[in-house]
Amino acid sequence: MAVAPGSRCVLLLLLLDVLGAPALGDPGPLEDVVIDRYYIPKICLREAQMGDFIRYHYNGTFKDGKKFDSSYDRGATVAGVVGVGRLITGMDRGLQGMCVNERRHLIVPPHLGYGSIGVAGLIPPDATLYFDVVMLDIWNKNDKLQITTLSKPERCNRTVENSDFVRYHYNGTLLDGTPFDSSYSKGSTYDTYVGTGWLIKGMDQGLLGMCAGEKRSIIIPPFLAYGEKGYGTVIPPQASLVFSVLLVDFHNPKDGVFLEHLEVPESCKRRAVTGDFVRYHYNGTLMDGTLFDSSYSRNQTYNTYIGKGYIIPGMDQGLQGVCMGEQRRVVIPPHLAYGENGAGDKIPGSAVLIFDVHIIDFHNPADPVEIETVFRPEGCNVTTRNRDFVRYHYNCSLLDGTRLFSSHDYEKPQEVTLGANKVIEGLNSGLLHMCTGERRVLIVPPHLGHGESGARGVPGSAVLRFEVELISMEEGVPEGYLFIWHGEPPVNLYEQMDLDKDGGIPAEEFSTFIKTQVAEKKGRLMPSSDPEKVIADMFRNQDRNQDGKITPDELKLKSDEDQEKIHEEL
């Protein structure tokens, strides 16, 4: 007889009568088993029914409290089928309707126990038996795997299939909540293939269809777990198992790199190929979202060649075809990453890696300067050449738009003599053959810019973008010259230069003569923002003994020095 929870007070009174508490009269022998459900769990997912297989612990005593049997003393639970006559009738009746973890006191009269015969040397004839029982497990041969999804990521692009390799954390308990194993206590995931017989059948089935990051409760009946033999000392025979599982990641040995294009610029004139040098930022995470590395935390891009084995194979493949400015997610299986061994203490063995990548720029060591003419005046006949002196405005930025420098921040345009190694090679090339008023966009690769080391404010190996406008230009002079004649120099050069005819040419006299030649367009100085300095340099070159004046022996044309007749210079 099963007693409802609300009838416990009546049951206790009945039990006291049976135990000999004062009463009006002797009620006589019991007709049925007396059940006291003295502990009922708040959650009861299932009650033991006829034909169910159960596991339980018990203490068996007589009315005087003397123990005649105990499963605890034997150190093993009792397992059997309830309601089919394999137990004494009183126990068969008293166990039905129990929940897992429920506790009952049972009073079994002799005719529902061992009757008038008893058990020789253990239970006397006509003995009333008292049992204290706790139910530990209930299952049925018709049971199926019970799967409850506890949480699931919003995004799930793929689920576990047979032959996949999975990494998961778990807590394993018996049905009564007794823990028997946990991956968390070992500090590492459990890693294995699914559907290949490496797991118990119930776990093989329970992991199918899971997403990375999903949590499940999986209840496995014994015939899909360790069955009649159990496992060691921690899992009894015929035990149902409960696993709380968190799937960390999974992959298939046949997997390749998976790409997800998060953001692709509308304009993509060029895509990266093998041999290109790429600068990119990235966040690297495991499949469960754990961050293991980030270039942003170092405030420095990762710079490397692609397709040449300098990075893990999966990233070598994943960066192929990227555009400048593209944001891409690269999912890399372990056999294309760090394999079974992992890397350091942050990337476990057999881990799937996810890289969220932002491409800053890329170039090829063979790249020239890329020149785009934005505006070119009509009637442009004269263009810049090396040795010309030019004034220009510019804005300089990285390809991701990061502003570096601008001539507009200063009072006047930038000034430079082209071909004099005063600016980076790529900018010098981009300023050649321009007309006054022309505007260009220049893309300068690092080997024509500031190289691997970079410069103040310029990252190493950075591709630079210049917006340039040519403001003015002055025709230059050949390399090594400070002044050239437009025609033949005077025959009596020294006499004409010695204005006071005292046989020596001081700096002032020299300067006056040169300025006169320029004013009369008989010759021109090397273009400069400081002509006086150019003339001073010329004088210093001619004043060979540095005594403050030039003598006839000291004055020489550069053509005489170089033995060249194309250009003459003092």
Buried (B, 14 or more C-beta within 10 A) or exposed (E): EBBEEEEBEEBEEBBEBBEEEEEEEEEEEBEBBBBBBEEBBEEEEBBBEEEBBBBBBBBBBBEEEEEBBEBEEEEEBBBBBBBEEEBBBBBBBBBBBBBBBBBBBBBBBBBBBBBEEBEEEEBBEBBBBBBBBBBBBBBBEEBEBBBEEEEEBEEEEBBBEEEBBBBBBBBBBBBBEBEBBBBEEEEEBBBBBBBEEEBBBBBBBBBBBBBBBBBBBBBBBBBBBBBEEBBEEBBBBBBBBBBBBBBBBBBBEEBBBBBEEEEEEEEEEBEBBEEBBBBBBBBBBBBBEBEBBEBEEEEEBBBBBBBEEEBBEBBBBBBBBBBBBBBBBBBBBBBBBBBEEBBEEEBBBBBBBBBBBBBBBBBBEEBEBBBEEEEEEEEEEEBBBBBBBBBBBBBBBBBBEEEBBBBEEEEEBBBBBBBBEEBBEBBBBBBBEBBBBBBBBBBBBBBBBBBEEBEEEBBBBBBBBBBBBBBEBBEBBBEEBBBBBEEEBBEEBBEEBBBEEEEBBBBEBBBEBBBBBBEEEBBBBBBBEEBEEBBBBBBEBBBEEEEEBBBEEBBBBBBEEBEBEEBBBB
